[in-house]
């Protein structure tokens, strides 16, 4: 039985993925914050759903929480085959009006959180000579639309980190990949905060109301019959999990693409060519696009 850790399992892609991987016979360690309080009902639901699911209390923004949770998982599982860095938060609004503290909190969750969990599993994966780390990025990890600036920055950071790491750990038989969802109705927008600097919002006049109107339009679109199905992202996770090492694409775009699939097609060969430019392709050149 293969072991998988899925962060952010209390809702959205993480909740669906936890159930689907359990259905496939994986032993799933579903991590979330506060499973004895706010998420107690989700914990009960998941552990009743399958004996293959174990809910673990972990806050990806906290060093101690991640170290203790991951150590307990590794003690039980001995080895981890797959890590899905799925936990994330998103703020929508006038970029200038978000405080440094608000920007930092998103970075702690979406970027540093992924580093914490990745560093916890990589030593055992490298020792085993196999493993897969799936990072849930976003279309805005590859481009930057207005009003998503602080969120976009976290995903660009994650993409840069994961791309470099992919090259470095591939000689050990470990894959690092990114899934880039477009807009999906997972409740991510609802997790946001209002920009802290209200005086900045006032100075933007009518433009200050555009992000809220845009968010409402997104919400309506994502609840319509024609909305992209979040299951598509979970299916992408499953496909990557079942694809052999060396054959997994670096990036997988899911749903509405906004042209990011074209960006990846154009830039990935340029990106991979850096190994030749740095004259290290003989060492790290076994990585597929």
Backbone as numpy.savetxt, mean C-alpha at the origin, in Angstrom:
# Nx Ny Nz CAx CAy CAz Cx Cy Cz
1.54 -24.72 4.09 0.70 -23.53 4.09 1.57 -22.28 4.09
1.28 -21.34 3.18 2.05 -20.11 3.11 1.50 -19.08 4.09
2.41 -18.26 4.62 2.05 -17.23 5.59 2.09 -15.85 4.94
1.06 -15.06 5.22 0.97 -13.71 4.65 0.57 -12.72 5.73
1.20 -11.55 5.71 0.83 -10.45 6.58 0.16 -9.38 5.71
-1.01 -8.91 6.13 -1.71 -7.85 5.41 -1.97 -6.72 6.39
-1.40 -5.55 6.15 -1.63 -4.41 7.03 -2.89 -3.66 6.58
-3.46 -2.92 7.51 -4.68 -2.18 7.19 -5.84 -3.09 6.84
-6.02 -4.15 7.65 -7.00 -5.19 7.32 -8.41 -4.91 7.85
-8.62 -3.77 8.47 -9.92 -3.51 9.08 -10.97 -3.03 8.08
-10.53 -2.64 6.88 -11.49 -2.12 5.90 -10.89 -2.19 4.49
-11.71 -1.85 3.50 -11.23 -1.68 2.14 -10.55 -2.90 1.54
-9.47 -2.64 0.78 -8.75 -3.72 0.11 -8.23 -4.75 1.13
-7.76 -4.27 2.28 -7.18 -5.17 3.26 -8.17 -6.17 3.81
-9.38 -5.71 4.08 -10.42 -6.60 4.60 -10.79 -7.68 3.58
-10.98 -7.25 2.33 -11.32 -8.20 1.26 -10.17 -9.18 1.00
-8.96 -8.66 1.02 -7.79 -9.51 0.74 -7.61 -10.56 1.83
-7.84 -10.18 3.07 -7.71 -11.11 4.18 -8.61 -12.33 3.97
-9.84 -12.10 3.60 -10.79 -13.19 3.39 -10.41 -14.03 2.17
-10.03 -13.37 1.10 -9.73 -14.10 -0.14 -8.47 -14.95 -0.02
-7.44 -14.43 0.66 -6.22 -15.23 0.84 -6.49 -16.40 1.78
-7.33 -16.19 2.79 -7.70 -17.31 3.67 -8.45 -18.38 2.87
-9.33 -17.95 1.97 -10.05 -18.89 1.12 -9.11 -19.71 0.26
-7.97 -19.12 -0.09 -6.98 -19.82 -0.93 -6.06 -20.73 -0.12
-6.27 -20.75 1.20 -5.48 -21.64 2.03 -4.27 -21.02 2.70
-4.10 -19.71 2.55 -2.99 -19.03 3.23 -3.30 -18.87 4.72
-2.26 -18.87 5.54 -2.39 -18.45 6.92 -2.21 -16.93 6.93
-3.28 -16.21 7.27 -3.27 -14.75 7.15 -3.15 -14.09 8.52
-2.14 -13.25 8.65 -2.00 -12.41 9.84 -2.49 -11.02 9.44
-3.69 -10.71 9.90 -4.37 -9.47 9.51 -4.11 -8.41 10.58
-3.31 -7.41 10.23 -2.97 -6.40 11.24 -3.87 -5.19 11.12
-4.15 -4.59 12.29 -4.98 -3.39 12.35 -4.76 -2.72 13.70
-5.16 -1.46 13.78 -5.11 -0.76 15.06 -6.35 -1.08 15.89
-6.13 -1.19 17.18 -7.23 -1.26 18.15 -8.25 -2.37 17.88
-7.83 -3.62 17.72 -8.78 -4.70 17.45 -9.62 -5.08 18.67
-9.27 -4.56 19.85 -10.07 -4.82 21.04 -11.04 -3.67 21.33
-10.92 -2.60 20.56 -11.79 -1.44 20.76 -12.57 -1.10 19.51
-12.11 -0.08 18.81 -12.79 0.42 17.62 -13.02 -0.69 16.58
-12.06 -1.56 16.40 -12.16 -2.60 15.37 -12.48 -3.98 15.92
-13.06 -4.03 17.12 -13.38 -5.31 17.74 -14.37 -6.13 16.90
-15.33 -5.44 16.30 -16.32 -6.15 15.49 -15.68 -6.77 14.25
-14.75 -6.04 13.65 -14.04 -6.55 12.47 -13.19 -7.76 12.84
-12.52 -7.68 13.99 -11.71 -8.80 14.48 -12.58 -10.05 14.63
-13.73 -9.88 15.27 -14.64 -11.01 15.47 -15.11 -11.58 14.14
-15.45 -10.68 13.20 -15.92 -11.10 11.88 -14.86 -11.91 11.14
-13.63 -11.42 11.15 -12.57 -12.08 10.40 -12.19 -13.43 11.00
-12.06 -13.48 12.31 -11.64 -14.74 12.92 -12.75 -15.78 12.91
-14.01 -15.31 12.81 -15.12 -16.25 12.64 -15.22 -16.72 11.20
-14.72 -15.91 10.29 -14.79 -16.23 8.85 -13.94 -17.44 8.51
-12.74 -17.51 9.11 -11.83 -18.60 8.76 -10.84 -18.87 9.89
-10.54 -20.13 10.09 -9.52 -20.51 11.07 -8.12 -20.15 10.58
-8.03 -19.75 9.31 -6.74 -19.36 8.73 -6.42 -17.88 8.97
-7.30 -17.18 9.67 -7.10 -15.74 9.91 -6.78 -15.50 11.39
-5.69 -14.78 11.63 -5.33 -14.35 12.97 -5.18 -12.83 12.95
-6.00 -12.14 13.72 -5.94 -10.69 13.78 -4.87 -10.27 14.78
-4.02 -9.33 14.36 -2.91 -8.86 15.19 -3.00 -7.35 15.38
-2.85 -6.91 16.60 -2.88 -5.48 16.92 -1.55 -4.86 16.49
-1.60 -3.92 15.56 -0.38 -3.25 15.12 -0.70 -1.88 14.56
0.05 -0.89 15.02 -0.05 0.48 14.52 1.20 0.75 13.71
1.07 0.86 12.39 2.26 0.99 11.53 3.00 2.30 11.75
2.39 3.25 12.45 3.06 4.53 12.71 3.94 4.48 13.96
3.94 3.36 14.67 4.62 3.26 15.95 5.71 2.19 15.90
6.95 2.60 16.14 8.08 1.68 16.07 7.91 0.46 16.98
7.56 0.72 18.23 7.44 -0.35 19.21 6.32 -1.31 18.84
5.18 -0.75 18.42 4.03 -1.56 18.04 4.39 -2.51 16.90
5.07 -1.99 15.89 5.44 -2.82 14.74 6.45 -3.89 15.14
7.47 -3.52 15.91 8.48 -4.50 16.31 7.87 -5.63 17.12
7.00 -5.28 18.08 6.40 -6.31 18.94 5.44 -7.19 18.15
4.62 -6.57 17.30 3.63 -7.34 16.53 4.32 -8.27 15.54
5.30 -7.74 14.82 5.98 -8.55 13.81 6.81 -9.66 14.46
7.38 -9.38 15.62 8.14 -10.42 16.32 7.22 -11.56 16.76
6.02 -11.19 17.22 5.07 -12.23 17.65 4.58 -13.06 16.46
4.40 -12.40 15.32 3.98 -13.12 14.11 5.07 -14.09 13.66
6.30 -13.61 13.62 7.42 -14.45 13.17 7.66 -15.61 14.13
7.40 -15.39 15.41 7.56 -16.48 16.38 6.55 -17.60 16.10
5.34 -17.20 15.73 4.30 -18.19 15.43 4.51 -18.85 14.07
4.81 -18.00 13.06 4.85 -18.48 11.68 6.21 -19.03 11.26
7.27 -18.62 11.96 8.66 -19.00 11.63 9.16 -18.28 10.38
8.34 -18.26 9.33 8.74 -17.52 8.13 7.52 -16.85 7.51
7.75 -15.74 6.82 6.68 -15.01 6.14 6.94 -15.07 4.64
5.96 -15.55 3.90 6.10 -15.66 2.45 5.74 -14.36 1.74
4.72 -13.68 2.25 4.23 -12.46 1.58 3.88 -11.40 2.62
4.26 -10.17 2.34 3.82 -8.99 3.10 3.10 -8.06 2.15
1.87 -7.66 2.50 1.16 -6.65 1.72 1.06 -5.38 2.56
1.80 -4.36 2.16 1.73 -3.06 2.81 0.53 -2.30 2.25
-0.60 -2.49 2.91 -1.86 -1.98 2.42 -2.39 -0.80 3.24
-1.94 -0.65 4.49 -2.44 0.42 5.36 -2.16 1.79 4.73
-3.15 2.67 4.78 -2.95 4.00 4.21 -4.05 4.97 4.59
-3.71 6.26 4.58 -4.69 7.33 4.78 -4.47 8.39 3.70
-5.52 9.14 3.39 -5.46 10.15 2.32 -6.20 11.40 2.72
-5.56 12.55 2.53 -6.20 13.85 2.75 -6.39 14.54 1.41
-7.56 15.13 1.24 -7.88 15.87 0.02 -8.16 17.33 0.40
-7.50 18.26 -0.26 -7.74 19.67 0.04 -6.66 20.57 -0.55
-6.75 21.85 -0.23 -5.75 22.82 -0.69 -4.40 22.44 -0.07
-3.45 22.13 -0.89 -2.17 21.58 -0.41 -1.47 22.52 0.56
-1.46 23.79 0.28 -0.78 24.77 1.13 -1.38 24.82 2.54
-2.66 24.48 2.65 -3.37 24.63 3.92 -3.18 23.47 4.88
-2.57 22.37 4.44 -2.29 21.28 5.35 -1.02 21.59 6.14
-1.07 21.32 7.43 0.07 21.60 8.30 1.17 20.57 8.10
2.35 20.89 8.62 3.46 19.94 8.60 3.07 18.69 9.38
2.37 18.89 10.50 1.95 17.76 11.33 1.02 16.83 10.55
0.09 17.39 9.79 -0.82 16.58 8.97 -0.07 15.84 7.88
0.87 16.53 7.27 1.68 15.89 6.23 2.54 14.78 6.81
3.08 15.04 7.99 3.92 14.04 8.64 3.13 12.79 9.00
1.90 12.96 9.48 1.11 11.80 9.88 0.81 10.90 8.68
0.51 11.50 7.54 0.30 10.69 6.33 1.58 9.96 5.96
2.71 10.64 6.08 3.99 10.02 5.74 4.31 8.88 6.70
4.00 9.07 7.99 4.24 8.03 8.99 3.46 6.75 8.65
2.24 6.92 8.15 1.40 5.77 7.83 1.78 5.16 6.48
1.78 5.99 5.45 1.89 5.49 4.08 3.31 5.14 3.66
4.29 5.80 4.24 5.68 5.60 3.83 6.51 4.94 4.93
6.68 5.63 6.07 7.49 5.04 7.14 6.87 3.76 7.67
5.54 3.68 7.65 4.87 2.45 8.07 5.29 1.26 7.23
5.38 1.48 5.93 5.81 0.41 5.02 7.27 0.03 5.25
8.10 1.02 5.57 9.51 0.72 5.86 9.61 -0.12 7.13
8.85 0.25 8.15 8.90 -0.50 9.42 8.56 -1.97 9.20
7.47 -2.24 8.51 7.04 -3.63 8.32 7.99 -4.38 7.39
8.46 -3.68 6.37 9.39 -4.30 5.41 10.68 -4.73 6.10
11.23 -3.83 6.91 12.48 -4.16 7.60 12.30 -5.30 8.60
11.07 -5.48 9.07 10.80 -6.57 10.03 10.81 -7.94 9.36
10.40 -8.01 8.09 10.30 -9.32 7.43 11.47 -9.64 6.51
12.18 -8.62 6.04 13.22 -8.87 5.04 14.34 -9.80 5.50
14.84 -9.69 6.74 15.92 -10.61 7.12 15.54 -12.08 6.97
14.32 -12.44 7.40 13.91 -13.85 7.29 13.65 -14.24 5.84
13.15 -13.30 5.03 12.93 -13.59 3.61 14.25 -13.82 2.90
15.23 -12.96 3.18 16.54 -13.13 2.53 17.20 -14.43 2.95
17.04 -14.77 4.23 17.62 -16.02 4.73 16.96 -17.23 4.06
15.64 -17.13 3.84 14.90 -18.23 3.21 15.14 -18.29 1.71
15.62 -17.18 1.12 15.85 -17.15 -0.32 14.59 -16.98 -1.13
13.53 -16.49 -0.48 12.28 -16.26 -1.19 11.41 -15.32 -0.38
10.47 -14.66 -1.08 9.53 -13.77 -0.41 8.98 -12.75 -1.39
7.87 -12.17 -1.01 7.21 -11.17 -1.85 6.69 -10.05 -0.97
7.02 -8.82 -1.32 6.47 -7.65 -0.64 5.68 -6.84 -1.66
4.38 -6.73 -1.42 3.49 -5.95 -2.30 3.18 -4.63 -1.60
3.52 -3.54 -2.24 3.24 -2.22 -1.70 2.04 -1.61 -2.42
1.02 -1.25 -1.66 -0.14 -0.60 -2.27 0.16 0.87 -2.43
0.47 1.24 -3.65 0.77 2.63 -3.99 -0.51 3.28 -4.51
-0.43 3.97 -5.62 -1.57 4.68 -6.18 -1.18 5.24 -7.53
-2.19 5.59 -8.32 -1.89 6.32 -9.55 -1.08 7.57 -9.24
-1.38 8.21 -8.09 -0.70 9.46 -7.76 0.69 9.22 -7.17
1.15 7.97 -7.19 2.55 7.71 -6.93 3.39 7.93 -8.17
2.72 8.14 -9.31 3.41 8.32 -10.59 3.09 9.64 -11.26
2.08 10.36 -10.75 1.74 11.69 -11.27 1.12 12.49 -10.12
0.90 13.78 -10.34 0.49 14.64 -9.22 -0.68 15.54 -9.59
-1.91 15.09 -9.32 -3.07 15.94 -9.57 -3.20 17.01 -8.48
-3.92 18.08 -8.74 -4.12 19.10 -7.71 -4.95 18.56 -6.55
-4.73 19.15 -5.38 -5.50 18.90 -4.15 -5.17 17.58 -3.45
-4.24 16.82 -3.99 -3.80 15.59 -3.35 -2.32 15.68 -2.95
-1.78 16.88 -2.90 -0.34 17.06 -2.79 0.33 16.33 -1.64
-0.23 16.41 -0.43 0.42 15.77 0.72 0.32 14.26 0.64
-0.78 13.75 0.11 -0.95 12.30 -0.08 -0.03 11.82 -1.21
-0.02 12.56 -2.30 0.82 12.22 -3.45 2.29 12.09 -3.04
2.73 13.00 -2.18 4.13 12.97 -1.74 4.47 11.65 -1.05
3.53 11.12 -0.27 3.79 9.86 0.42 3.93 8.70 -0.56
3.11 8.72 -1.60 3.15 7.62 -2.56 4.37 7.72 -3.48
4.78 8.94 -3.82 6.02 9.09 -4.58 7.20 8.58 -3.75
7.18 8.88 -2.46 8.25 8.40 -1.58 8.25 6.87 -1.53
7.08 6.27 -1.38 6.97 4.81 -1.33 7.47 4.18 -2.62
7.10 4.77 -3.75 7.53 4.24 -5.05 9.05 4.28 -5.19
9.65 5.39 -4.78 11.10 5.52 -4.89 11.82 4.51 -4.02
11.33 4.34 -2.81 11.92 3.39 -1.87 11.79 1.96 -2.41
10.59 1.61 -2.84 10.32 0.23 -3.27 11.08 -0.12 -4.55
11.23 0.85 -5.45 11.95 0.58 -6.70 13.41 0.25 -6.41
14.05 1.04 -5.55 15.45 0.77 -5.21 15.59 -0.55 -4.47
14.67 -0.80 -3.54 14.72 -2.03 -2.76 14.54 -3.25 -3.65
13.69 -3.13 -4.65 13.45 -4.25 -5.58 14.76 -4.73 -6.20
15.58 -3.77 -6.64 16.86 -4.14 -7.23 17.75 -4.84 -6.21
17.78 -4.29 -5.00 18.76 -4.73 -4.00 18.47 -6.12 -3.43
17.18 -6.48 -3.30 16.87 -7.77 -2.66 16.59 -8.88 -3.67
16.50 -8.54 -4.95 16.23 -9.58 -5.95 17.31 -10.66 -5.99
18.59 -10.35 -5.77 19.59 -11.43 -5.76 19.34 -12.47 -4.66
18.54 -12.12 -3.66 18.21 -13.05 -2.57 16.93 -13.84 -2.85
16.33 -13.64 -4.05 15.10 -14.35 -4.37 13.85 -13.68 -3.83
13.98 -12.41 -3.42 12.85 -11.67 -2.85 12.36 -10.64 -3.86
11.05 -10.61 -4.06 10.42 -9.66 -4.99 9.78 -8.51 -4.22
9.96 -7.30 -4.73 9.27 -6.11 -4.22 8.52 -5.49 -5.38
7.20 -5.37 -5.25 6.38 -4.85 -6.34 5.40 -3.80 -5.82
4.79 -3.08 -6.76 3.80 -2.06 -6.42 2.50 -2.30 -7.16
1.40 -2.15 -6.45 0.07 -2.13 -7.06 -0.41 -0.69 -7.00
-0.85 -0.17 -8.14 -1.24 1.24 -8.25 -2.73 1.37 -8.57
-3.59 1.37 -7.55 -5.02 1.51 -7.81 -5.38 2.93 -8.23
-6.40 3.02 -9.08 -7.04 4.29 -9.33 -8.06 4.54 -8.24
-9.03 5.43 -8.47 -10.07 5.66 -7.46 -10.97 4.44 -7.28
-11.19 4.07 -6.03 -12.10 2.98 -5.69 -12.93 3.39 -4.47
-14.12 2.82 -4.37 -15.00 3.14 -3.26 -14.67 2.34 -2.03
-13.56 2.66 -1.36 -13.13 1.91 -0.18 -13.26 2.71 1.11
-13.74 3.95 1.03 -13.84 4.78 2.22 -12.57 5.54 2.54
-11.57 5.48 1.64 -10.30 6.16 1.89 -10.50 7.67 2.02
-11.34 8.24 1.17 -11.59 9.68 1.23 -12.16 10.09 2.58
-13.00 9.24 3.14 -13.65 9.56 4.41 -12.67 9.56 5.58
-11.49 8.98 5.38 -10.50 8.91 6.46 -9.70 10.20 6.58
-9.95 11.15 5.71 -9.14 12.36 5.66 -9.44 13.37 6.75
-8.69 14.46 6.73 -8.86 15.57 7.67 -9.03 16.87 6.90
-9.65 17.83 7.56 -9.77 19.18 7.00 -8.41 19.86 7.16
-7.96 20.63 6.16 -6.68 21.32 6.30 -6.65 22.18 7.57
-5.51 22.14 8.27 -5.40 22.81 9.57 -5.33 24.33 9.46
-4.78 24.83 8.37 -4.57 26.28 8.24 -5.78 26.94 7.59
-6.79 27.25 8.42 -8.04 27.83 7.89 -7.82 29.20 7.26
-6.85 29.95 7.77 -6.59 31.28 7.22 -6.07 31.18 5.78
-5.35 30.10 5.48 -4.87 29.88 4.12 -6.07 29.56 3.21
-6.98 28.74 3.70 -8.17 28.39 2.92 -8.96 29.64 2.56
-9.13 30.53 3.52 -9.89 31.77 3.27 -9.24 32.61 2.18
-7.93 32.61 2.12 -7.23 33.43 1.14 -7.35 32.88 -0.28
-7.80 31.62 -0.40 -7.98 31.01 -1.72 -9.35 31.33 -2.32
-10.22 31.96 -1.56 -11.52 32.35 -2.09 -12.36 31.17 -2.55
-12.97 31.30 -3.72 -13.86 30.26 -4.23 -13.11 28.95 -4.51
-11.85 29.04 -4.82 -11.06 27.85 -5.12 -11.00 26.90 -3.92
-11.14 27.45 -2.72 -11.06 26.63 -1.51 -12.17 25.58 -1.44
-13.28 25.85 -2.15 -14.40 24.91 -2.12 -14.30 23.81 -3.16
-13.36 23.92 -4.07 -13.25 22.95 -5.17 -12.92 21.54 -4.68
-11.96 21.36 -3.75 -11.66 19.99 -3.31 -12.86 19.26 -2.72
-13.66 19.95 -1.89 -14.83 19.30 -1.31 -15.84 18.89 -2.38
-16.06 19.77 -3.34 -16.99 19.45 -4.43 -16.46 18.27 -5.24
-15.15 18.27 -5.46 -14.54 17.18 -6.20 -14.67 15.87 -5.43
-14.46 15.92 -4.11 -14.59 14.73 -3.29 -16.00 14.17 -3.31
-16.99 15.06 -3.29 -18.39 14.61 -3.35 -18.70 13.95 -4.69
-18.17 14.52 -5.76 -18.37 13.93 -7.09 -17.72 12.55 -7.18
-16.50 12.44 -6.62 -15.82 11.15 -6.58 -16.65 10.12 -5.83
-17.15 10.54 -4.65 -17.92 9.62 -3.81 -19.15 9.11 -4.54
-19.85 9.99 -5.24 -21.03 9.59 -6.00 -20.65 8.63 -7.13
-19.58 8.96 -7.83 -19.14 8.12 -8.94 -18.74 6.73 -8.45
-18.07 6.68 -7.30 -17.56 5.41 -6.79 -18.64 4.54 -6.16
-19.83 5.10 -5.98 -20.95 4.33 -5.46 -21.94 3.94 -6.56
-21.65 4.35 -7.79 -22.55 4.07 -8.90 -22.35 2.64 -9.40
-23.26 2.20 -10.24 -23.18 0.84 -10.79 -21.95 0.64 -11.67
-21.49 1.74 -12.27 -20.35 1.65 -13.18 -19.01 1.83 -12.47
-19.03 1.94 -11.16 -17.80 2.20 -10.41 -16.84 1.01 -10.49
-15.53 1.29 -10.48 -14.55 0.20 -10.42 -14.77 -0.64 -9.17
-14.58 -1.94 -9.29 -14.83 -2.87 -8.20 -13.54 -3.07 -7.37
-13.57 -2.79 -6.06 -12.37 -3.01 -5.23 -11.82 -4.42 -5.31
-12.65 -5.36 -5.70 -12.19 -6.75 -5.85 -11.06 -6.85 -6.87
-11.04 -5.93 -7.84 -9.99 -5.95 -8.86 -8.61 -5.80 -8.23
-8.51 -4.97 -7.19 -7.22 -4.78 -6.52 -6.83 -6.04 -5.77
-7.79 -6.66 -5.09 -7.52 -7.91 -4.38 -7.10 -9.00 -5.38
-7.75 -9.03 -6.53 -7.37 -9.99 -7.57 -5.94 -9.75 -8.05
-5.52 -8.48 -8.09 -4.14 -8.16 -8.47 -3.17 -8.69 -7.42
-3.52 -8.54 -6.14 -2.69 -9.11 -5.07 -2.55 -10.62 -5.26
-3.69 -11.29 -5.48 -3.69 -12.74 -5.62 -2.86 -13.20 -6.81
-3.00 -12.48 -7.92 -2.24 -12.85 -9.12 -0.74 -12.71 -8.88
-0.34 -11.61 -8.24 1.08 -11.41 -7.95 1.60 -12.49 -7.01
0.77 -12.85 -6.04 1.17 -13.88 -5.09 1.43 -15.22 -5.77
0.65 -15.49 -6.80 0.73 -16.79 -7.47 1.64 -16.78 -8.70
2.23 -15.63 -9.01 3.17 -15.53 -10.13 4.58 -15.87 -9.65
5.33 -16.64 -10.40 6.68 -17.03 -9.97 7.63 -15.84 -9.87
8.62 -15.98 -9.01 9.68 -14.98 -8.89 10.35 -14.77 -10.25
10.63 -13.53 -10.57 11.27 -13.22 -11.85 10.29 -12.88 -12.95
9.00 -13.18 -12.71 7.99 -12.92 -13.73 7.00 -11.82 -13.31
7.16 -11.33 -12.10 6.22 -10.31 -11.60 6.59 -8.93 -12.12
5.61 -8.17 -12.62 5.90 -6.81 -13.07 6.21 -5.91 -11.87
7.04 -4.91 -12.09 7.35 -3.96 -11.02 6.10 -3.25 -10.55
5.28 -2.82 -11.50 4.08 -2.04 -11.19 2.85 -2.64 -11.88
1.74 -2.67 -11.15 0.47 -3.14 -11.69 -0.58 -2.07 -11.46
-1.09 -1.48 -12.54 -2.14 -0.46 -12.45 -3.49 -1.16 -12.45
-4.39 -0.71 -11.57 -5.69 -1.35 -11.46 -6.81 -0.31 -11.51
-7.82 -0.57 -12.35 -8.97 0.32 -12.43 -8.75 1.46 -13.41
-9.34 2.62 -13.11 -9.14 3.83 -13.91 -7.65 4.15 -13.92
-7.08 4.39 -15.09 -5.62 4.49 -15.16 -5.07 5.92 -15.21
-5.87 6.87 -15.69 -5.39 8.26 -15.84 -4.08 8.34 -16.62
-3.80 7.34 -17.46 -2.59 7.35 -18.28 -1.36 6.81 -17.58
-1.50 6.36 -16.33 -0.34 5.89 -15.58 0.23 4.60 -16.18
-0.62 3.78 -16.77 -0.11 2.58 -17.44 0.84 2.97 -18.57
0.52 4.07 -19.27 1.40 4.55 -20.33 2.69 5.12 -19.77
2.57 5.82 -18.63 3.77 6.36 -17.98 4.72 5.22 -17.62
4.16 4.16 -17.04 4.99 3.02 -16.63 5.65 2.34 -17.83
4.87 2.17 -18.89 5.39 1.52 -20.10 6.55 2.32 -20.68
6.44 3.64 -20.60 7.48 4.50 -21.16 8.71 4.57 -20.26
8.48 4.72 -18.95 9.59 5.04 -18.05 10.30 3.84 -17.46
9.64 2.67 -17.36 10.29 1.54 -16.70 11.57 1.10 -17.41
11.58 1.03 -18.75 12.86 0.68 -19.41 13.95 1.71 -19.13
13.57 2.99 -19.06 14.55 4.03 -18.74 15.06 3.83 -17.31
14.11 3.57 -16.41 14.46 3.32 -15.01 15.42 2.13 -14.88
15.08 1.02 -15.53 15.90 -0.18 -15.40 17.28 0.00 -16.05
17.37 0.89 -17.02 18.64 1.12 -17.70 19.69 1.76 -16.78
19.20 2.30 -15.64 20.14 2.92 -14.70 21.15 1.90 -14.19
20.77 0.61 -14.19 21.71 -0.41 -13.73 22.92 -0.50 -14.67
22.65 -0.37 -15.98 23.75 -0.37 -16.95 24.57 0.91 -16.83
23.85 2.04 -16.66 24.54 3.33 -16.54 25.47 3.34 -15.33
25.05 2.67 -14.25 25.86 2.62 -13.03 26.83 1.45 -13.04
26.79 0.65 -14.13 27.67 -0.49 -14.32 27.51 -1.53 -13.20
26.25 -1.74 -12.77 25.98 -2.77 -11.77 24.95 -3.76 -12.27
24.69 -3.75 -13.59 23.67 -4.65 -14.14 24.08 -6.11 -13.98
25.39 -6.40 -13.96 25.83 -7.79 -13.82 25.52 -8.32 -12.43
25.39 -7.41 -11.46 25.12 -7.80 -10.07 23.63 -7.82 -9.80
22.92 -6.80 -10.31 21.50 -6.63 -10.00 20.60 -6.72 -11.23
21.13 -7.23 -12.31 20.42 -7.17 -13.58 19.36 -8.23 -13.80
19.12 -9.09 -12.81 18.16 -10.17 -13.02 16.73 -9.81 -12.68
16.44 -8.51 -12.64 15.11 -8.06 -12.24 14.27 -7.79 -13.49
13.06 -8.34 -13.51 12.19 -8.08 -14.66 11.51 -6.73 -14.52
11.01 -6.22 -15.64 10.32 -4.94 -15.62 9.00 -5.04 -14.90
